[in-house]
Amino acid sequence: MTAHLVFGFPLGWQIGLPIAGALLVTMAWSLRRDGLGWWRVAALTGLRSVTLLILAFLAGRPTWVSHEVEAPNKNSVVLLMDHSESMSLEEDHQTRYARAVKLAREQVLPALKAAGWQTDVLLFAEDVQAADGAQLVAAKPDGRRTNLARAITRALSASAQPPLAIIALTDGAANEPSENSRAVAALVDAHTPFIGIGFGSDTGVQTLTLRQAEGPPTAPPRQQFNIGARLEVVNAEDLPAFDLLLMRDGQLLKHKTITAGKGSRSWVENFPLTEEAEGTHQYAVQLMPPVAHGLTCVETLATTTVRITNEKELRVLYVQGALTWDYKFINLALHGDPMVKLTGLIRTSAHSVFRQNVESAGELLGGFPSTLEEMAPFRVVVLSNLRPSDLTPAQQEVLARFCSELGGGVMMIGGAATFDSSWQGTRLEQLLPVVFASSRGVVGLDRPFHLQLTDEALQHPVFQVADASGNRAAWDRLPTFTEYGRVDAAKPGAQVWAFHQDDMGPNGRRILMASQRYGAGLSAVLCVQNFWRWRLAKESDPQTFDRFWRQLFRYLSESSRQDVAIHFADQELRPQADIRLVVEKQPAPKNVTEPRQNFVVLVEDGQGKKVQEQTLELSVGRPVETSFRAEKEDMYTVKVLDAHRVLIASRSIQIRDVNMEFQDTARNMEQLQQWASISGGLALRAEDCHGTGDLLSQIKERVEQSHHDRLTRKPAGVNGGALGLLLGCLSVEYVLRKQWSLP
Amino acid sequence: MKRAALLVLIGLAALPVREGLGAGKDENLATFFMGRIKYANDNGNDCSSVGEDLMKLVSQASTIRVQEERRLRLTDPQIFETPFLFMNGHDEFVFTEAELANLREYLSHGGFVFGSGCCTNPGFPKAWRREFARIFAGTQIKQIPYDHLIYRSFYKLDRVRSNNGNRNIYLEGLFYQDNLVAVMCEDGLCCAFSANNNCNMGKGVDVEDGKKLALNIAVYALTH
């Protein structure tokens, strides 16, 4: 063993020593000045110098570092054999597993035997088991997952002493990463090198996969919709034609022959369908694998469920006292959304009304609805450029009932012409989330301003207009606006979404966007004139504007109509797993009056058989997480029932046993190299193993290196001897000073 | 003295025009403002009052509050603050690459262009068709049939007859993602609604039809 001293804080002694020297000189000079004899000065200075030297030394945080060459405690090596299903892939007329067994028998095991090392063999896939030679040969590569980390942990913990090395024969395509950190820590602690030998080709094999079946969640009767089959071909240069079958509720419905073409690609094959009657159907797409040598069909069946319903699309009534460009741009935003339909009701002259997208010739012929029945087909009403004289008190009352009783959304949008002080004290003002200002300010003096979203808004689903990382930036890129409507304050309980960047009102910065619950519905305001500038601006992405409006209308129309929301957690969905879900009671009037209620969460499988039932107490704003066990592949439906077992909400989820082993069939040497590098090991391609001797020398080199490289560190100077010397010097100095009557 | 009288006269003449435009005290609340564009070698002055006349037309026939026209170049960033652009002319023109790029972005973000040939000269319509077809790859200028909403967005027009010859006049348009984003009339439409067809020399659109059609285009642009 060799050792040397290192200082963790060398500056400590580098500064400490000169200071100590200076102190000693000063002390000696002071003692001489007091008339002390030379030998007494020397004695006291010597004692003090020992004390100061010890302190300066310790200030440098000295440590003994030693390289230990530890003799191996045990002459054993663990051989991990991967028998997951990806090892069954054939390349050059031989499976990866067969090649691994051959290499183990012809090179690895003889090499280990020649070195005099005992070899323990572990077969691993999703789990680990010990095996002897016969079991190794007889084993089938059929494991559904590859958990290399678990195999490493098991290899390290199999005996009291860690093995000299862990050698893994695998394709490296480990797909269970959950135990990786535990295995890494164990491997580093044990100083055991990981030697990975990779099998398979780096490009993978030819695969044809039916990734999933896609369909709309709902479709109206007698209207065409598509069931799509998402297909993927990898590494197949010339794939023969194959068949796709479409089944509805287990019965064959359609069939089509697909000519895949050349090269790797992913595409969707559509089956156009029309259903006559309402109901829920399960559509299954079955891929009939073509006969092609070397081709592996990974997934051949996928299902999706479509509810055929007459439920109409979300209708938005946009009412304007005069035409504005906002209407046009919002109309554009909704173009690509077949479920949101904008109906315009706009006064274009003193005696004419412009109606757009009405359902019948008579709809809205009399202008703004004056009964709840006329209003009922709409889910959201937007008001712009209206004066109180444009809406009679009776019409305002209908609007308030539409919001509070029917759960509709009401929104007011515009600038000073819209947020006019004459609305003060009206029924409309009562239902909106803001208090109107008495004055609309000096029109025309507004400076260009930015919209500043509140933190609540940035977290709100309505405002997610770009992916999570770019959302705030997308809002920051909004152009400046020029005019806005003044409101004085938000009402109690209202949620403010955006402020003016600096303009102050009587209650702080001016509010530009806000919403509140009103009865069963929601109301909102957007106090910005010419909000369309966002979409037209050169630097903006029109899709962000479009997304905002679609989300806003959905929020205003839907949130209050569902009492309980069901969300599935972000997780891998597969059979024999716990499927986590969150149920949350939504804010709604009846939920406010009954803050805590018991609900039944019922989970059914595809045949309507009960899988789980539990009672949960839910309250607004307190989501409750629960889970159910999905034992098999199936379509599971989660239902939330109230105390009278009335269905409140439901959501379906398909659990498929996706073959993870064939998701990526290429050999993953990178993963093997990572395991090797953290443990001082080695990653080799199987084709690079040339002979027993060469392999053995490489393994031996890594084993020896890992044992040579052990370093031990011990703090120096922090021990009883140093402390005793320190105290002894101080004590002797104290005694001498007493005897010589020195201070 | 003569000069002072002239100024008074000009002032008096301006008053009804401003009222007509609906500018007045609500000018800042205007919802319709139009960019009169200068493009290629054209300085945007052909039939110079036509832009204001279009604004007047929109104002008189509807409740739309309008502002004075803005004079803009096609390469000007301000076109992205002006959702309706008007261009007219007599002659051939060729867009520069910068103009094409700006127009491409402008139209794909929701902007609208109304073009009109002046005095039924064939040069402008021919160039308009060719140049607008260059904006989006693979698109062509299409004739807009009479069942299109643009013919009944405000006034209901079953058909628009030509002043000369027994033929119908159709608008032509550029569509982007199924939206009509630019329209053009080759038959001196701007001269019909602005100059009582004086320069169309017996050809072109009837004055009343021209006014209705122009207003329909404006209302269509405001609603689609």
Chai-1 contact restraints between the chains, C-beta under 6 A:
chainA,res_idxA,chainB,res_idxB,connection_type,confidence,min_distance_angstrom,max_distance_angstrom,comment,restraint_id
A,A322,B,T63,contact,1.0,0.0,6.0,A-B,restraint_1
A,A322,B,I64,contact,1.0,0.0,6.0,A-B,restraint_2
A,L323,B,I64,contact,1.0,0.0,6.0,A-B,restraint_3
A,L323,B,L222,contact,1.0,0.0,6.0,A-B,restraint_4
A,T324,B,T31,contact,1.0,0.0,6.0,A-B,restraint_5
A,W325,B,P83,contact,1.0,0.0,6.0,A-B,restraint_6
A,K328,B,L222,contact,1.0,0.0,6.0,A-B,restraint_7
A,K328,B,T223,contact,1.0,0.0,6.0,A-B,restraint_8
A,F329,B,G110,contact,1.0,0.0,6.0,A-B,restraint_9
A,L332,B,G110,contact,1.0,0.0,6.0,A-B,restraint_10
A,R347,B,T63,contact,1.0,0.0,6.0,A-B,restraint_11
A,T348,B,S62,contact,1.0,0.0,6.0,A-B,restraint_12
A,S349,B,S62,contact,1.0,0.0,6.0,A-B,restraint_13
A,S349,B,T63,contact,1.0,0.0,6.0,A-B,restraint_14
A,A417,B,L29,contact,1.0,0.0,6.0,A-B,restraint_15
A,V443,B,N28,contact,1.0,0.0,6.0,A-B,restraint_16
A,G444,B,N28,contact,1.0,0.0,6.0,A-B,restraint_17
A,R535,B,H109,contact,1.0,0.0,6.0,A-B,restraint_18
A,R535,B,G110,contact,1.0,0.0,6.0,A-B,restraint_19
A,L536,B,F80,contact,1.0,0.0,6.0,A-B,restraint_20
A,L536,B,P83,contact,1.0,0.0,6.0,A-B,restraint_21
A,L536,B,H109,contact,1.0,0.0,6.0,A-B,restraint_22
A,L536,B,G110,contact,1.0,0.0,6.0,A-B,restraint_23
A,L536,B,G111,contact,1.0,0.0,6.0,A-B,restraint_24
A,A537,B,F80,contact,1.0,0.0,6.0,A-B,restraint_25
A,K538,B,F80,contact,1.0,0.0,6.0,A-B,restraint_26
A,K538,B,E105,contact,1.0,0.0,6.0,A-B,restraint_27
A,P542,B,H109,contact,1.0,0.0,6.0,A-B,restraint_28
